[in-house]
């Protein structure tokens, strides 16, 4: 799956850029949306704890996305790791992953 980006360069000539989206990533987003609306998570006495960990995962994903904005600004659409990121981007990248892992592990422990 890909997204097509239509733009014009400095000389006015039209260009088309294709940004590929990995197909399994769609299922990750669908799973995140479903996890927010699972009724059993909100109908038990631990519902506030579930929400807290879901917010932690959300903040982690937001920090991860902010770190990737530095890559997009340089024109790098696909990258693995912290290559060519400034220090702030690297901190956001590591902190984002740490929060996502922490929140998901705690959610898994609570769901057992």
N, CA, C and O atoms as a GROMACS GRO file, in nm:
protein
  448
    1UNK      N    1   0.085  -0.116   0.000
    1UNK     CA    2   0.000   0.000   0.000
    1UNK      C    3   0.090   0.123   0.000
    1UNK      O    4   0.195   0.123   0.063
    2UNK      N    5   0.050   0.225  -0.069
    2UNK     CA    6   0.130   0.347  -0.072
    2UNK      C    7   0.040   0.470  -0.078
    2UNK      O    8  -0.076   0.464  -0.119
    3UNK      N    9   0.096   0.580  -0.038
    3UNK     CA   10   0.030   0.710  -0.044
    3UNK      C   11   0.102   0.791  -0.151
    3UNK      O   12   0.225   0.793  -0.156
    4UNK      N   13   0.026   0.857  -0.235
    4UNK     CA   14   0.085   0.936  -0.343
    4UNK      C   15   0.082   1.083  -0.304
    4UNK      O   16  -0.022   1.136  -0.265
    5UNK      N   17   0.196   1.148  -0.316
    5UNK     CA   18   0.211   1.287  -0.277
    5UNK      C   19   0.238   1.369  -0.404
    5UNK      O   20   0.342   1.352  -0.468
    6UNK      N   21   0.145   1.456  -0.440
    6UNK     CA   22   0.159   1.541  -0.559
    6UNK      C   23   0.210   1.678  -0.516
    6UNK      O   24   0.155   1.739  -0.424
    7UNK      N   25   0.315   1.726  -0.583
    7UNK     CA   26   0.368   1.858  -0.550
    7UNK      C   27   0.437   1.917  -0.673
    7UNK      O   28   0.449   1.852  -0.777
    8UNK      N   29   0.481   2.040  -0.659
    8UNK     CA   30   0.554   2.108  -0.766
    8UNK      C   31   0.691   2.147  -0.713
    8UNK      O   32   0.705   2.190  -0.598
    9UNK      N   33   0.792   2.133  -0.797
    9UNK     CA   34   0.925   2.175  -0.756
    9UNK      C   35   0.943   2.324  -0.782
    9UNK      O   36   0.848   2.392  -0.820
   10UNK      N   37   1.064   2.376  -0.761
   10UNK     CA   38   1.088   2.521  -0.773
   10UNK      C   39   1.064   2.575  -0.914
   10UNK      O   40   1.026   2.691  -0.930
   11UNK      N   41   1.087   2.492  -1.014
   11UNK     CA   42   1.067   2.538  -1.151
   11UNK      C   43   0.922   2.529  -1.196
   11UNK      O   44   0.889   2.570  -1.308
   12UNK      N   45   0.833   2.476  -1.112
   12UNK     CA   46   0.692   2.466  -1.145
   12UNK      C   47   0.652   2.334  -1.206
   12UNK      O   48   0.535   2.312  -1.235
   13UNK      N   49   0.747   2.246  -1.225
   13UNK     CA   50   0.718   2.115  -1.282
   13UNK      C   51   0.657   2.024  -1.176
   13UNK      O   52   0.706   2.018  -1.063
   14UNK      N   53   0.551   1.953  -1.212
   14UNK     CA   54   0.482   1.866  -1.119
   14UNK      C   55   0.560   1.738  -1.093
   14UNK      O   56   0.620   1.681  -1.184
   15UNK      N   57   0.559   1.695  -0.967
   15UNK     CA   58   0.625   1.570  -0.929
   15UNK      C   59   0.528   1.485  -0.847
   15UNK      O   60   0.436   1.537  -0.784
   16UNK      N   61   0.549   1.357  -0.851
   16UNK     CA   62   0.470   1.262  -0.773
   16UNK      C   63   0.567   1.178  -0.691
   16UNK      O   64   0.661   1.121  -0.744
   17UNK      N   65   0.541   1.172  -0.560
   17UNK     CA   66   0.624   1.092  -0.470
   17UNK      C   67   0.537   0.983  -0.411
   17UNK      O   68   0.426   1.010  -0.366
   18UNK      N   69   0.587   0.862  -0.409
   18UNK     CA   70   0.516   0.749  -0.351
   18UNK      C   71   0.577   0.715  -0.216
   18UNK      O   72   0.698   0.695  -0.205
   19UNK      N   73   0.494   0.710  -0.113
   19UNK     CA   74   0.538   0.673   0.021
   19UNK      C   75   0.476   0.539   0.053
   19UNK      O   76   0.354   0.528   0.065
   20UNK      N   77   0.559   0.436   0.067
   20UNK     CA   78   0.508   0.302   0.094
   20UNK      C   79   0.477   0.284   0.241
   20UNK      O   80   0.552   0.330   0.328
   21UNK      N   81   0.365   0.218   0.268
   21UNK     CA   82   0.325   0.185   0.405
   21UNK      C   83   0.324   0.033   0.414
   21UNK      O   84   0.256  -0.033   0.336
   22UNK      N   85   0.400  -0.024   0.508
   22UNK     CA   86   0.400  -0.170   0.522
   22UNK      C   87   0.261  -0.222   0.555
   22UNK      O   88   0.193  -0.168   0.643
   23UNK      N   89   0.218  -0.325   0.485
   23UNK     CA   90   0.083  -0.379   0.501
   23UNK      C   91   0.053  -0.423   0.644
   23UNK      O   92  -0.057  -0.395   0.692
   24UNK      N   93   0.144  -0.492   0.715
   24UNK     CA   94   0.111  -0.534   0.853
   24UNK      C   95   0.089  -0.418   0.948
   24UNK      O   96   0.025  -0.435   1.052
   25UNK      N   97   0.141  -0.299   0.915
   25UNK     CA   98   0.122  -0.184   1.003
   25UNK      C   99  -0.025  -0.145   1.014
   25UNK      O  100  -0.067  -0.089   1.115
   26UNK      N  101  -0.103  -0.174   0.911
   26UNK     CA  102  -0.247  -0.145   0.914
   26UNK      C  103  -0.313  -0.224   1.027
   26UNK      O  104  -0.400  -0.171   1.097
   27UNK      N  105  -0.273  -0.349   1.044
   27UNK     CA  106  -0.332  -0.432   1.149
   27UNK      C  107  -0.292  -0.385   1.288
   27UNK      O  108  -0.370  -0.401   1.383
   28UNK      N  109  -0.174  -0.327   1.302
   28UNK     CA  110  -0.132  -0.272   1.431
   28UNK      C  111  -0.223  -0.154   1.469
   28UNK      O  112  -0.266  -0.143   1.584
   29UNK      N  113  -0.252  -0.066   1.373
   29UNK     CA  114  -0.341   0.046   1.401
   29UNK      C  115  -0.483  -0.001   1.432
   29UNK      O  116  -0.548   0.054   1.521
   30UNK      N  117  -0.532  -0.100   1.360
   30UNK     CA  118  -0.665  -0.155   1.387
   30UNK      C  119  -0.669  -0.216   1.526
   30UNK      O  120  -0.766  -0.198   1.599
   31UNK      N  121  -0.564  -0.288   1.564
   31UNK     CA  122  -0.558  -0.349   1.698
   31UNK      C  123  -0.556  -0.242   1.807
   31UNK      O  124  -0.617  -0.261   1.913
   32UNK      N  125  -0.488  -0.132   1.783
   32UNK     CA  126  -0.486  -0.023   1.882
   32UNK      C  127  -0.624   0.039   1.899
   32UNK      O  128  -0.665   0.070   2.011
   33UNK      N  129  -0.696   0.056   1.791
   33UNK     CA  130  -0.831   0.113   1.798
   33UNK      C  131  -0.925   0.016   1.870
   33UNK      O  132  -1.005   0.059   1.953
   34UNK      N  133  -0.916  -0.112   1.840
   34UNK     CA  134  -1.000  -0.212   1.907
   34UNK      C  135  -0.967  -0.218   2.056
   34UNK      O  136  -1.058  -0.230   2.138
   35UNK      N  137  -0.839  -0.209   2.091
   35UNK     CA  138  -0.799  -0.215   2.231
   35UNK      C  139  -0.856  -0.099   2.312
   35UNK      O  140  -0.879  -0.113   2.432
   36UNK      N  141  -0.879   0.014   2.247
   36UNK     CA  142  -0.937   0.127   2.319
   36UNK      C  143  -1.083   0.106   2.354
   36UNK      O  144  -1.134   0.167   2.448
   37UNK      N  145  -1.151   0.020   2.279
   37UNK     CA  146  -1.294   0.006   2.297
   37UNK      C  147  -1.336  -0.132   2.345
   37UNK      O  148  -1.453  -0.168   2.332
   38UNK      N  149  -1.245  -0.211   2.400
   38UNK     CA  150  -1.282  -0.342   2.452
   38UNK      C  151  -1.365  -0.321   2.578
   38UNK      O  152  -1.317  -0.261   2.675
   39UNK      N  153  -1.490  -0.369   2.579
   39UNK     CA  154  -1.578  -0.343   2.694
   39UNK      C  155  -1.528  -0.403   2.824
   39UNK      O  156  -1.549  -0.344   2.930
   40UNK      N  157  -1.462  -0.517   2.821
   40UNK     CA  158  -1.419  -0.580   2.946
   40UNK      C  159  -1.315  -0.496   3.018
   40UNK      O  160  -1.300  -0.507   3.140
   41UNK      N  161  -1.244  -0.415   2.944
   41UNK     CA  162  -1.142  -0.332   3.008
   41UNK      C  163  -1.204  -0.218   3.088
   41UNK      O  164  -1.143  -0.168   3.182
   42UNK      N  165  -1.324  -0.176   3.051
   42UNK     CA  166  -1.386  -0.062   3.117
   42UNK      C  167  -1.492  -0.102   3.218
   42UNK      O  168  -1.542  -0.017   3.292
   43UNK      N  169  -1.528  -0.230   3.223
   43UNK     CA  170  -1.635  -0.271   3.312
   43UNK      C  171  -1.583  -0.342   3.436
   43UNK      O  172  -1.662  -0.402   3.509
   44UNK      N  173  -1.456  -0.336   3.464
   44UNK     CA  174  -1.404  -0.400   3.585
   44UNK      C  175  -1.342  -0.294   3.676
   44UNK      O  176  -1.327  -0.178   3.637
   45UNK      N  177  -1.306  -0.333   3.798
   45UNK     CA  178  -1.254  -0.233   3.893
   45UNK      C  179  -1.118  -0.175   3.854
   45UNK      O  180  -1.076  -0.075   3.912
   46UNK      N  181  -1.049  -0.234   3.758
   46UNK     CA  182  -0.918  -0.185   3.720
   46UNK      C  183  -0.922  -0.093   3.599
   46UNK      O  184  -0.818  -0.067   3.538
   47UNK      N  185  -1.039  -0.041   3.565
   47UNK     CA  186  -1.051   0.036   3.441
   47UNK      C  187  -0.962   0.161   3.440
   47UNK      O  188  -0.909   0.196   3.335
   48UNK      N  189  -0.946   0.229   3.553
   48UNK     CA  190  -0.859   0.347   3.556
   48UNK      C  191  -0.713   0.310   3.534
   48UNK      O  192  -0.638   0.386   3.473
   49UNK      N  193  -0.673   0.192   3.583
   49UNK     CA  194  -0.535   0.148   3.562
   49UNK      C  195  -0.514   0.117   3.415
   49UNK      O  196  -0.409   0.150   3.359
   50UNK      N  197  -0.614   0.053   3.349
   50UNK     CA  198  -0.603   0.025   3.206
   50UNK      C  199  -0.589   0.154   3.126
   50UNK      O  200  -0.504   0.165   3.037
   51UNK      N  201  -0.671   0.252   3.158
   51UNK     CA  202  -0.666   0.379   3.087
   51UNK      C  203  -0.531   0.447   3.105
   51UNK      O  204  -0.477   0.505   3.012
   52UNK      N  205  -0.477   0.438   3.226
   52UNK     CA  206  -0.348   0.500   3.253
   52UNK      C  207  -0.239   0.438   3.164
   52UNK      O  208  -0.158   0.511   3.106
   53UNK      N  209  -0.238   0.307   3.154
   53UNK     CA  210  -0.136   0.242   3.071
   53UNK      C  211  -0.161   0.265   2.922
   53UNK      O  212  -0.066   0.273   2.844
   54UNK      N  213  -0.287   0.276   2.882
   54UNK     CA  214  -0.315   0.309   2.742
   54UNK      C  215  -0.265   0.450   2.709
   54UNK      O  216  -0.214   0.473   2.599
   55UNK      N  217  -0.281   0.542   2.802
   55UNK     CA  218  -0.230   0.678   2.780
   55UNK      C  219  -0.077   0.678   2.773
   55UNK      O  220  -0.018   0.752   2.694
   56UNK      N  221  -0.012   0.595   2.855
   56UNK     CA  222   0.134   0.585   2.852
   56UNK      C  223   0.179   0.534   2.715
   56UNK      O  224   0.276   0.586   2.659
   57UNK      N  225   0.110   0.432   2.662
   57UNK     CA  226   0.144   0.381   2.529
   57UNK      C  227   0.121   0.490   2.424
   57UNK      O  228   0.202   0.505   2.332
   58UNK      N  229   0.012   0.565   2.437
   58UNK     CA  230  -0.016   0.673   2.342
   58UNK      C  231   0.089   0.783   2.345
   58UNK      O  232   0.130   0.832   2.239
   59UNK      N  233   0.134   0.821   2.463
   59UNK     CA  234   0.238   0.923   2.475
   59UNK      C  235   0.370   0.871   2.416
   59UNK      O  236   0.444   0.945   2.352
   60UNK      N  237   0.398   0.742   2.438
   60UNK     CA  238   0.517   0.682   2.380
   60UNK      C  239   0.513   0.685   2.229
   60UNK      O  240   0.613   0.716   2.164
   61UNK      N  241   0.396   0.652   2.171
   61UNK     CA  242   0.384   0.656   2.026
   61UNK      C  243   0.398   0.799   1.974
   61UNK      O  244   0.456   0.821   1.868
   62UNK      N  245   0.344   0.895   2.047
   62UNK     CA  246   0.355   1.035   2.007
   62UNK      C  247   0.501   1.080   2.007
   62UNK      O  248   0.545   1.150   1.916
   63UNK      N  249   0.578   1.041   2.110
   63UNK     CA  250   0.720   1.076   2.114
   63UNK      C  251   0.796   1.009   1.999
   63UNK      O  252   0.885   1.070   1.939
   64UNK      N  253   0.760   0.884   1.970
   64UNK     CA  254   0.822   0.814   1.857
   64UNK      C  255   0.793   0.888   1.726
   64UNK      O  256   0.881   0.904   1.642
   65UNK      N  257   0.669   0.932   1.709
   65UNK     CA  258   0.631   1.004   1.588
   65UNK      C  259   0.706   1.137   1.578
   65UNK      O  260   0.750   1.175   1.470
   66UNK      N  261   0.720   1.206   1.690
   66UNK     CA  262   0.795   1.333   1.690
   66UNK      C  263   0.940   1.309   1.649
   66UNK      O  264   0.997   1.390   1.575
   67UNK      N  265   0.999   1.200   1.695
   67UNK     CA  266   1.137   1.172   1.656
   67UNK      C  267   1.148   1.144   1.506
   67UNK      O  268   1.249   1.177   1.444
   68UNK      N  269   1.045   1.082   1.448
   68UNK     CA  270   1.048   1.053   1.305
   68UNK      C  271   1.025   1.179   1.221
   68UNK      O  272   1.061   1.181   1.103
   69UNK      N  273   0.968   1.283   1.278
   69UNK     CA  274   0.949   1.409   1.204
   69UNK      C  275   1.083   1.469   1.163
   69UNK      O  276   1.092   1.534   1.059
   70UNK      N  277   1.186   1.447   1.244
   70UNK     CA  278   1.319   1.497   1.207
   70UNK      C  279   1.369   1.426   1.082
   70UNK      O  280   1.437   1.487   0.999
   71UNK      N  281   1.336   1.299   1.067
   71UNK     CA  282   1.376   1.224   0.948
   71UNK      C  283   1.296   1.273   0.827
   71UNK      O  284   1.352   1.292   0.719
   72UNK      N  285   1.165   1.292   0.844
   72UNK     CA  286   1.080   1.338   0.733
   72UNK      C  287   1.124   1.475   0.684
   72UNK      O  288   1.116   1.505   0.565
   73UNK      N  289   1.169   1.559   0.777
   73UNK     CA  290   1.214   1.693   0.741
   73UNK      C  291   1.335   1.689   0.647
   73UNK      O  292   1.351   1.775   0.560
   74UNK      N  293   1.420   1.587   0.664
   74UNK     CA  294   1.537   1.571   0.578
   74UNK      C  295   1.506   1.497   0.450
   74UNK      O  296   1.594   1.481   0.365
   75UNK      N  297   1.382   1.451   0.433
   75UNK     CA  298   1.345   1.378   0.312
   75UNK      C  299   1.365   1.228   0.323
   75UNK      O  300   1.353   1.158   0.223
   76UNK      N  301   1.394   1.177   0.443
   76UNK     CA  302   1.411   1.034   0.465
   76UNK      C  303   1.277   0.977   0.510
   76UNK      O  304   1.232   1.004   0.621
   77UNK      N  305   1.213   0.898   0.423
   77UNK     CA  306   1.078   0.848   0.454
   77UNK      C  307   1.080   0.714   0.525
   77UNK      O  308   0.989   0.685   0.603
   78UNK      N  309   1.179   0.632   0.500
   78UNK     CA  310   1.189   0.505   0.571
   78UNK      C  311   1.328   0.496   0.633
   78UNK      O  312   1.429   0.515   0.566
   79UNK      N  313   1.331   0.469   0.762
   79UNK     CA  314   1.459   0.454   0.831
   79UNK      C  315   1.437   0.359   0.949
   79UNK      O  316   1.328   0.347   1.003
   80UNK      N  317   1.543   0.293   0.985
   80UNK     CA  318   1.540   0.202   1.100
   80UNK      C  319   1.645   0.251   1.198
   80UNK      O  320   1.764   0.255   1.166
   81UNK      N  321   1.601   0.288   1.314
   81UNK     CA  322   1.694   0.335   1.414
   81UNK      C  323   1.704   0.486   1.418
   81UNK      O  324   1.619   0.559   1.366
   82UNK      N  325   1.813   0.531   1.481
   82UNK     CA  326   1.830   0.674   1.506
   82UNK      C  327   1.934   0.738   1.416
   82UNK      O  328   1.998   0.835   1.455
   83UNK      N  329   1.950   0.686   1.298
   83UNK     CA  330   2.052   0.738   1.206
   83UNK      C  331   2.017   0.881   1.165
   83UNK      O  332   1.903   0.910   1.129
   84UNK      N  333   2.113   0.970   1.171
   84UNK     CA  334   2.101   1.110   1.129
   84UNK      C  335   1.995   1.189   1.205
   84UNK      O  336   1.939   1.284   1.150
   85UNK      N  337   1.968   1.153   1.329
   85UNK     CA  338   1.875   1.231   1.411
   85UNK      C  339   1.954   1.323   1.502
   85UNK      O  340   2.064   1.289   1.546
   86UNK      N  341   1.899   1.441   1.531
   86UNK     CA  342   1.964   1.525   1.632
   86UNK      C  343   1.944   1.464   1.771
   86UNK      O  344   1.869   1.367   1.787
   87UNK      N  345   2.010   1.519   1.869
   87UNK     CA  346   2.005   1.462   2.004
   87UNK      C  347   1.863   1.461   2.059
   87UNK      O  348   1.823   1.363   2.122
   88UNK      N  349   1.786   1.567   2.036
   88UNK     CA  350   1.648   1.570   2.085
   88UNK      C  351   1.565   1.459   2.020
   88UNK      O  352   1.482   1.397   2.086
   89UNK      N  353   1.587   1.435   1.892
   89UNK     CA  354   1.516   1.328   1.823
   89UNK      C  355   1.551   1.191   1.878
   89UNK      O  356   1.464   1.105   1.892
   90UNK      N  357   1.680   1.171   1.911
   90UNK     CA  358   1.723   1.044   1.968
   90UNK      C  359   1.661   1.021   2.106
   90UNK      O  360   1.620   0.910   2.139
   91UNK      N  361   1.654   1.127   2.186
   91UNK     CA  362   1.592   1.116   2.319
   91UNK      C  363   1.444   1.082   2.305
   91UNK      O  364   1.394   0.995   2.376
   92UNK      N  365   1.374   1.150   2.215
   92UNK     CA  366   1.232   1.121   2.192
   92UNK      C  367   1.212   0.978   2.143
   92UNK      O  368   1.117   0.911   2.183
   93UNK      N  369   1.301   0.932   2.056
   93UNK     CA  370   1.293   0.797   2.000
   93UNK      C  371   1.307   0.692   2.110
   93UNK      O  372   1.225   0.601   2.120
   94UNK      N  373   1.411   0.705   2.193
   94UNK     CA  374   1.434   0.608   2.299
   94UNK      C  375   1.326   0.615   2.407
   94UNK      O  376   1.278   0.512   2.454
   95UNK      N  377   1.287   0.735   2.446
   95UNK     CA  378   1.184   0.751   2.548
   95UNK      C  379   1.049   0.700   2.497
   95UNK      O  380   0.972   0.641   2.573
   96UNK      N  381   1.020   0.724   2.370
   96UNK     CA  382   0.895   0.675   2.312
   96UNK      C  383   0.888   0.523   2.314
   96UNK      O  384   0.786   0.466   2.355
   97UNK      N  385   0.995   0.458   2.272
   97UNK     CA  386   0.996   0.312   2.276
   97UNK      C  387   0.988   0.260   2.419
   97UNK      O  388   0.919   0.162   2.445
   98UNK      N  389   1.058   0.326   2.511
   98UNK     CA  390   1.055   0.282   2.651
   98UNK      C  391   0.913   0.291   2.708
   98UNK      O  392   0.867   0.199   2.776
   99UNK      N  393   0.844   0.401   2.681
   99UNK     CA  394   0.707   0.416   2.732
   99UNK      C  395   0.612   0.315   2.667
   99UNK      O  396   0.526   0.259   2.736
  100UNK      N  397   0.626   0.292   2.537
  100UNK     CA  398   0.539   0.195   2.471
  100UNK      C  399   0.562   0.055   2.527
  100UNK      O  400   0.465  -0.017   2.554
  101UNK      N  401   0.686   0.016   2.545
  101UNK     CA  402   0.715  -0.118   2.599
  101UNK      C  403   0.665  -0.129   2.743
  101UNK      O  404   0.605  -0.230   2.779
  102UNK      N  405   0.689  -0.027   2.824
  102UNK     CA  406   0.642  -0.028   2.963
  102UNK      C  407   0.490  -0.041   2.970
  102UNK      O  408   0.439  -0.123   3.046
  103UNK      N  409   0.419   0.039   2.892
  103UNK     CA  410   0.273   0.035   2.894
  103UNK      C  411   0.216  -0.096   2.845
  103UNK      O  412   0.122  -0.149   2.903
  104UNK      N  413   0.273  -0.150   2.737
  104UNK     CA  414   0.220  -0.275   2.681
  104UNK      C  415   0.247  -0.392   2.775
  104UNK      O  416   0.161  -0.477   2.792
  105UNK      N  417   0.366  -0.398   2.835
  105UNK     CA  418   0.396  -0.506   2.928
  105UNK      C  419   0.301  -0.501   3.048
  105UNK      O  420   0.252  -0.604   3.093
  106UNK      N  421   0.276  -0.382   3.101
  106UNK     CA  422   0.184  -0.371   3.215
  106UNK      C  423   0.041  -0.405   3.176
  106UNK      O  424  -0.032  -0.463   3.257
  107UNK      N  425  -0.001  -0.370   3.055
  107UNK     CA  426  -0.134  -0.409   3.010
  107UNK      C  427  -0.146  -0.560   2.997
  107UNK      O  428  -0.248  -0.618   3.034
  108UNK      N  429  -0.043  -0.625   2.945
  108UNK     CA  430  -0.044  -0.770   2.934
  108UNK      C  431  -0.051  -0.834   3.072
  108UNK      O  432  -0.124  -0.932   3.091
  109UNK      N  433   0.024  -0.780   3.167
  109UNK     CA  434   0.020  -0.836   3.302
  109UNK      C  435  -0.118  -0.818   3.364
  109UNK      O  436  -0.167  -0.909   3.431
  110UNK      N  437  -0.181  -0.703   3.343
  110UNK     CA  438  -0.314  -0.679   3.401
  110UNK      C  439  -0.422  -0.764   3.337
  110UNK      O  440  -0.520  -0.800   3.403
  111UNK      N  441  -0.405  -0.797   3.209
  111UNK     CA  442  -0.508  -0.876   3.140
  111UNK      C  443  -0.504  -1.024   3.174
  111UNK      O  444  -0.595  -1.098   3.137
  112UNK      N  445  -0.401  -1.068   3.244
  112UNK     CA  446  -0.394  -1.210   3.280
  112UNK      C  447  -0.473  -1.241   3.404
  112UNK      O  448  -0.477  -1.356   3.447
   0.00000   0.00000   0.00000
